[in-house]
Amino acid sequence: MGSLENERKTTGWAARDPSGILSPYTYSLRNTGSEDVFIKVICCGICHTDIHQAKNDLGMSNYPMVPGHEVVGEVVEVGSGVNKFTAGDIVGVGYVVGCCKNCSPCNTDREQYCAKKIWTFNDVYTDGKPTQGGFSGSMLVDQKFVVKIPDGLAPEQAAPLLCAGVTVYSPLNHFGLKESGLRGAILGLGGVGHMGVKMAKAMGHHVTVISSTDKKKTEALDHLGADEYLVSSDTEAMQKAAESLDYIIDTVPAFHPLEPCLSLLRIDGKLILTGVTNTPLQFLTPSVMLGRKSIAGTLVGSMKEQEEMLAFCKEKNLTSMVEVVKMDYINTAMERLEKNDVRYRFVVDVAGSKIDDQ
């Protein structure tokens, strides 16, 4: 195990400033604690949040920063108190790697809402060192925040589920929207949105995709299995669909009007926000009041939901649609992601890439 005299080091690709450009960066990992799992990273998905943080879009970034929070890897070593994992296990790590373990959220399987939660990257761990993410050769993670990847699920398929997948599963689970026969919609067809369509369909829902243009219509209907496709600027079609939906999962990570979506909801319908924006969203209160509608937010999912979601995906044979790239392509991939030029998630082949410091 690591020691103060012989610290364990790893190399990742880090942003050094708000340009968000990543380059090799070698840094030390903490000593392996009794509850820690040492993981060799196999692959890691790229999420819009990685871009937001790397470019300081939210005004809270610290550098150097190694992003990445859809991590799949192999267990190399475990601490003396670890009883859930052994060397050789294929495991996943999502967007949270720490919590207080004593508050109400922590004691009720809602640890992602702990006021003292620790993000996988761009945060400070309990030892005072910055947390660094999965665009790296290895990670050290508390066993509470590690999940086993089911047998038969390829690492590159599993990675996007650890953020995009659970971000959709969690609100469907929490708000009682898992029952068959519901009518729902997914706003935005990207990494989170495409998993939303797949999961909702697997639960037996009638699923509509809502987008700003019709360029993804064929993909939504023919490739992902959506039942209907709405272009939000098509006034006639939107009016025809008014008050027809039980819920909308809004995955758009940028400013957009909410009122057109609110008009589609039935009485007691829910608009659930999952996209991180740095611009306030607006709506007129009667658009909510007149149908007793709700606007809610949701943040990834709990570790219990991670396990449930992965089991659900295995049972229903749900997989992500990914484009696998090497680490030296990561800056180009992030540029393309900003332009929505990916179907539907980039996954970095970390283990198959040369990531040494240069």
C-alpha positions as CSV (number, residue, x, y, z in Angstrom):
1,M,0.0,0.0,0.0
2,G,1.0,3.6,-0.4
3,S,3.0,5.4,2.3
4,L,4.1,8.9,3.0
5,E,7.6,8.0,2.0
6,N,6.5,6.3,-1.3
7,E,3.3,8.0,-2.4
8,R,1.2,6.4,-5.1
9,K,1.0,8.6,-8.1
10,T,-1.2,8.5,-11.2
11,T,-1.5,10.5,-14.4
12,G,-4.7,12.1,-15.7
13,W,-5.7,14.7,-18.2
14,A,-6.4,18.0,-16.5
15,A,-7.7,21.4,-17.3
16,R,-5.3,24.1,-16.1
17,D,-7.5,27.2,-16.7
18,P,-11.0,28.2,-18.0
19,S,-10.0,27.4,-21.5
20,G,-11.0,23.9,-20.5
21,I,-8.2,22.4,-22.6
22,L,-7.0,19.1,-21.0
23,S,-3.4,17.9,-21.0
24,P,-1.4,15.2,-19.0
25,Y,-1.0,15.9,-15.3
26,T,0.7,13.6,-12.7
27,Y,-0.5,13.8,-9.1
28,S,-0.4,11.9,-5.8
29,L,-3.2,9.8,-4.5
30,R,-4.0,9.5,-0.8
31,N,-2.8,6.5,1.2
32,T,-5.2,3.6,1.0
33,G,-7.6,3.7,4.0
34,S,-9.4,0.8,5.5
35,E,-12.6,1.6,3.6
36,D,-10.9,2.5,0.3
37,V,-10.9,0.7,-3.1
38,F,-8.0,1.2,-5.4
39,I,-9.2,1.1,-9.0
40,K,-7.4,1.0,-12.3
41,V,-9.6,3.0,-14.7
42,I,-10.7,1.1,-17.8
43,C,-12.9,3.8,-19.3
44,C,-14.9,7.0,-18.5
45,G,-17.8,8.7,-20.2
46,I,-17.8,12.4,-21.0
47,C,-20.7,14.5,-19.7
48,H,-21.7,18.1,-20.3
49,T,-20.9,18.7,-16.6
50,D,-17.3,17.9,-17.3
51,I,-17.3,20.8,-19.8
52,H,-19.1,23.2,-17.4
53,Q,-16.5,22.5,-14.7
54,A,-13.5,22.5,-16.9
55,K,-14.5,25.9,-18.3
56,N,-15.6,27.4,-15.0
57,D,-19.1,28.0,-16.4
58,L,-20.5,27.8,-12.9
59,G,-17.8,30.0,-11.3
60,M,-16.6,27.4,-8.9
61,S,-13.7,25.6,-10.6
62,N,-10.3,24.9,-9.1
63,Y,-7.3,24.0,-11.2
64,P,-5.5,21.7,-12.1
65,M,-8.7,19.7,-12.5
66,V,-9.1,16.1,-13.9
67,P,-12.7,15.7,-14.9
68,G,-14.7,12.5,-15.4
69,H,-17.4,11.0,-13.3
70,E,-18.7,8.0,-15.4
71,V,-15.9,5.7,-14.4
72,V,-15.5,2.0,-14.9
73,G,-12.4,0.2,-13.7
74,E,-10.9,-2.9,-12.2
75,V,-10.3,-3.3,-8.5
76,V,-6.6,-3.7,-7.8
77,E,-6.5,-3.4,-4.0
78,V,-8.9,-2.9,-1.1
79,G,-8.5,-1.6,2.4
80,S,-8.8,-3.9,5.5
81,G,-12.4,-2.8,6.1
82,V,-13.7,-3.4,2.6
83,N,-16.1,-6.4,2.4
84,K,-18.0,-5.7,-0.8
85,F,-15.2,-5.9,-3.3
86,T,-12.2,-7.9,-4.1
87,A,-9.3,-7.6,-6.6
88,G,-10.4,-8.2,-10.1
89,D,-14.0,-7.0,-9.7
90,I,-15.2,-4.6,-12.4
91,V,-16.8,-1.6,-10.7
92,G,-18.2,1.8,-11.3
93,V,-17.9,5.3,-9.7
94,G,-20.3,8.1,-10.4
95,Y,-20.4,11.8,-9.5
96,V,-20.2,11.5,-5.7
97,V,-17.3,10.0,-3.7
98,G,-18.0,11.2,-0.1
99,C,-20.7,12.3,2.4
100,C,-21.0,12.8,6.1
101,K,-22.7,9.4,6.7
102,N,-24.7,10.9,9.6
103,C,-27.4,13.3,8.3
104,S,-30.9,12.5,7.3
105,P,-30.2,12.2,3.6
106,C,-27.2,9.8,4.4
107,N,-29.4,7.7,6.7
108,T,-32.2,7.4,4.2
109,D,-30.4,6.4,1.0
110,R,-30.3,10.0,-0.4
111,E,-26.6,10.7,0.2
112,Q,-26.3,12.6,-3.0
113,Y,-28.2,15.4,-1.2
114,C,-25.9,15.4,1.8
115,A,-24.8,19.0,2.5
116,K,-21.3,17.7,3.0
117,K,-21.2,15.5,-0.1
118,I,-17.9,15.3,-2.0
119,W,-17.9,15.5,-5.7
120,T,-15.7,13.0,-7.7
121,F,-13.7,15.9,-9.0
122,N,-13.3,19.7,-8.4
123,D,-13.8,19.2,-4.7
124,V,-11.8,18.7,-1.6
125,Y,-11.6,15.3,0.1
126,T,-11.6,14.8,3.9
127,D,-7.7,14.7,3.9
128,G,-7.6,18.2,2.4
129,K,-6.5,17.1,-1.1
130,P,-8.4,17.9,-4.2
131,T,-10.5,15.2,-5.7
132,Q,-9.6,14.2,-9.3
133,G,-11.9,12.3,-11.7
134,G,-11.9,9.4,-14.1
135,F,-9.9,10.8,-17.0
136,S,-6.9,9.2,-15.2
137,G,-5.1,6.0,-14.8
138,S,-6.4,5.2,-11.4
139,M,-8.6,6.3,-8.5
140,L,-9.0,5.7,-4.8
141,V,-12.6,5.6,-3.7
142,D,-14.5,4.9,-0.5
143,Q,-16.3,1.6,-0.9
144,K,-19.7,3.2,-0.2
145,F,-19.4,5.0,-3.5
146,V,-18.3,2.1,-5.6
147,V,-20.8,-0.2,-7.4
148,K,-20.3,-3.6,-9.1
149,I,-20.9,-3.7,-12.8
150,P,-23.1,-6.6,-13.7
151,D,-21.6,-9.5,-15.6
152,G,-22.1,-9.3,-19.3
153,L,-22.3,-5.5,-19.4
154,A,-19.3,-4.1,-21.3
155,P,-17.4,-1.4,-19.5
156,E,-17.9,1.2,-22.3
157,Q,-21.7,0.5,-22.2
158,A,-21.8,0.7,-18.4
159,A,-19.9,4.0,-18.0
160,P,-22.7,6.4,-19.2
161,L,-25.2,4.7,-17.0
162,L,-23.3,5.9,-13.9
163,C,-24.4,9.5,-14.5
164,A,-26.7,9.7,-17.6
165,G,-28.5,6.5,-16.7
166,V,-29.1,7.1,-13.0
167,T,-30.0,10.7,-13.6
168,V,-33.1,9.4,-15.5
169,Y,-33.8,6.4,-13.3
170,S,-33.7,8.3,-10.0
171,P,-36.6,10.7,-10.7
172,L,-38.7,8.0,-12.4
173,N,-38.2,6.0,-9.2
174,H,-38.6,8.8,-6.7
175,F,-41.7,10.4,-8.2
176,G,-43.5,7.0,-8.6
177,L,-43.3,7.1,-12.4
178,K,-42.2,3.5,-13.0
179,E,-45.6,2.0,-13.5
180,S,-46.6,0.8,-17.0
181,G,-49.0,2.9,-19.1
182,L,-47.8,6.4,-18.3
183,R,-47.3,9.0,-21.0
184,G,-44.0,10.8,-20.7
185,A,-41.6,12.9,-22.7
186,I,-37.9,13.5,-22.9
187,L,-36.8,17.0,-23.7
188,G,-33.4,16.9,-25.4
189,L,-31.9,13.9,-27.1
190,G,-28.3,13.7,-25.9
191,G,-26.5,11.4,-23.5
192,V,-29.1,11.6,-20.7
193,G,-32.0,12.0,-23.1
194,H,-31.3,8.8,-25.1
195,M,-31.1,6.8,-21.9
196,G,-34.4,8.4,-20.8
197,V,-36.1,7.2,-23.9
198,K,-34.8,3.7,-23.5
199,M,-35.6,3.4,-19.8
200,A,-39.1,4.9,-20.1
201,K,-39.9,2.5,-23.0
202,A,-38.6,-0.5,-20.9
203,M,-41.0,0.6,-18.1
204,G,-43.9,0.4,-20.5
205,H,-44.4,4.1,-21.1
206,H,-45.7,5.9,-24.2
207,V,-42.6,8.2,-24.9
208,T,-42.5,11.4,-26.8
209,V,-39.2,13.1,-27.7
210,I,-39.3,16.9,-27.7
211,S,-36.6,18.7,-29.6
212,S,-35.9,22.1,-31.1
213,T,-35.6,20.7,-34.7
214,D,-36.6,17.6,-36.6
215,K,-33.1,16.5,-37.4
216,K,-33.2,13.7,-34.8
217,K,-36.7,12.5,-35.6
218,T,-35.6,9.3,-37.5
219,E,-33.1,8.4,-34.7
220,A,-35.7,8.9,-32.0
221,L,-38.5,6.9,-33.6
222,D,-36.6,4.2,-35.5
223,H,-33.4,3.7,-33.5
224,L,-34.5,4.5,-30.0
225,G,-38.1,3.4,-30.2
226,A,-39.9,6.6,-29.2
227,D,-43.6,6.7,-29.9
228,E,-43.8,10.3,-31.0
229,Y,-41.6,13.3,-31.8
230,L,-42.5,16.9,-31.2
231,V,-40.6,20.0,-32.5
232,S,-41.0,22.6,-29.8
233,S,-41.3,25.4,-32.4
234,D,-44.2,23.7,-34.2
235,T,-47.0,25.7,-32.6
236,E,-49.8,23.6,-34.1
237,A,-48.3,20.3,-33.0
238,M,-47.5,21.6,-29.5
239,Q,-51.1,22.8,-29.2
240,K,-52.4,19.4,-30.3
241,A,-50.3,17.7,-27.6
242,A,-51.5,20.0,-24.8
243,E,-52.3,18.4,-21.5
244,S,-51.3,14.9,-22.7
245,L,-48.3,14.0,-20.6
246,D,-47.8,12.8,-17.1
247,Y,-44.2,13.9,-16.9
248,I,-41.4,15.5,-18.9
249,I,-37.7,14.9,-18.1
250,D,-35.9,18.0,-19.2
251,T,-32.3,17.1,-20.0
252,V,-31.3,20.4,-21.8
253,P,-28.1,21.9,-20.2
254,A,-28.6,25.4,-21.5
255,F,-31.2,28.2,-21.3
256,H,-34.6,27.3,-22.9
257,P,-38.2,28.4,-22.3
258,L,-40.2,26.3,-19.9
259,E,-43.8,27.4,-20.6
260,P,-44.1,25.4,-23.9
261,C,-43.3,22.2,-22.0
262,L,-45.6,23.1,-19.0
263,S,-48.5,23.4,-21.5
264,L,-48.0,19.7,-22.4
265,L,-48.6,18.4,-18.9
266,R,-51.8,17.1,-17.5
267,I,-53.2,18.1,-14.1
268,D,-50.6,17.2,-11.5
269,G,-48.0,16.6,-14.2
270,K,-44.3,17.0,-13.4
271,L,-41.5,18.8,-15.3
272,I,-38.3,17.4,-13.9
273,L,-35.0,19.3,-14.6
274,T,-31.8,17.4,-15.0
275,G,-29.7,19.7,-17.1
276,V,-27.2,22.0,-15.4
277,T,-27.5,25.6,-16.6
278,N,-25.7,28.8,-15.7
279,T,-28.6,31.0,-16.8
280,P,-31.9,31.4,-14.8
281,L,-34.9,29.6,-16.4
282,Q,-38.3,31.5,-16.3
283,F,-42.0,30.8,-16.4
284,L,-45.3,32.6,-15.5
285,T,-46.8,31.2,-12.4
286,P,-50.3,30.6,-13.9
287,S,-48.7,28.0,-16.3
288,V,-48.1,25.9,-13.1
289,M,-51.0,26.9,-10.9
290,L,-53.8,26.3,-13.4
291,G,-53.0,22.6,-13.6
292,R,-51.4,22.0,-10.1
293,K,-48.3,21.2,-12.0
294,S,-44.8,20.8,-10.5
295,I,-41.3,21.8,-11.5
296,A,-38.7,19.7,-9.8
297,G,-35.0,19.1,-9.9
298,T,-33.1,15.9,-9.5
299,L,-29.4,15.2,-8.9
300,V,-27.8,11.9,-10.2
301,G,-29.0,9.1,-7.8
302,S,-28.2,7.3,-4.6
303,M,-25.9,4.3,-4.5
304,K,-29.0,2.2,-3.9
305,E,-30.5,3.6,-7.1
306,Q,-27.3,3.0,-8.9
307,E,-27.5,-0.7,-8.0
308,E,-31.2,-0.9,-8.9
309,M,-30.6,0.9,-12.2
310,L,-27.7,-1.3,-13.3
311,A,-29.8,-4.4,-12.4
312,F,-32.8,-3.0,-14.4
313,C,-30.6,-2.3,-17.4
314,K,-29.2,-5.8,-17.3
315,E,-32.7,-7.3,-17.0
316,K,-34.0,-5.3,-19.9
317,N,-30.9,-5.6,-21.9
318,L,-30.5,-1.8,-22.1
319,T,-27.2,-0.3,-23.4
320,S,-25.9,3.1,-24.1
321,M,-25.2,4.3,-27.7
322,V,-21.5,5.3,-27.5
323,E,-18.6,6.5,-29.5
324,V,-15.3,5.3,-28.0
325,V,-12.3,7.5,-28.3
326,K,-8.7,7.5,-27.0
327,M,-7.5,10.0,-24.4
328,D,-5.5,12.1,-26.9
329,Y,-8.9,12.8,-28.7
330,I,-10.6,14.1,-25.5
331,N,-10.3,17.9,-26.3
332,T,-11.8,17.3,-29.7
333,A,-14.5,15.1,-28.2
334,M,-15.5,17.8,-25.7
335,E,-15.6,20.4,-28.5
336,R,-17.9,18.1,-30.4
337,L,-20.1,17.4,-27.4
338,E,-20.6,21.2,-27.0
339,K,-22.0,21.1,-30.5
340,N,-24.1,18.0,-29.8
341,D,-22.1,16.2,-32.4
342,V,-22.2,12.8,-30.8
343,R,-24.6,9.8,-30.8
344,Y,-25.0,9.8,-27.9
345,R,-22.1,9.6,-25.4
346,F,-18.4,9.8,-25.8
347,V,-16.5,7.2,-23.7
348,V,-12.8,7.5,-23.3
349,D,-10.8,4.3,-23.5
350,V,-8.5,5.1,-20.7
351,A,-6.8,1.7,-20.3
352,G,-6.1,1.6,-24.1
353,S,-4.6,5.1,-24.2
354,K,-1.2,6.5,-23.6
355,I,-1.7,9.1,-20.8
356,D,1.8,9.6,-19.4
357,D,2.9,13.1,-18.5
358,Q,4.7,14.7,-21.3
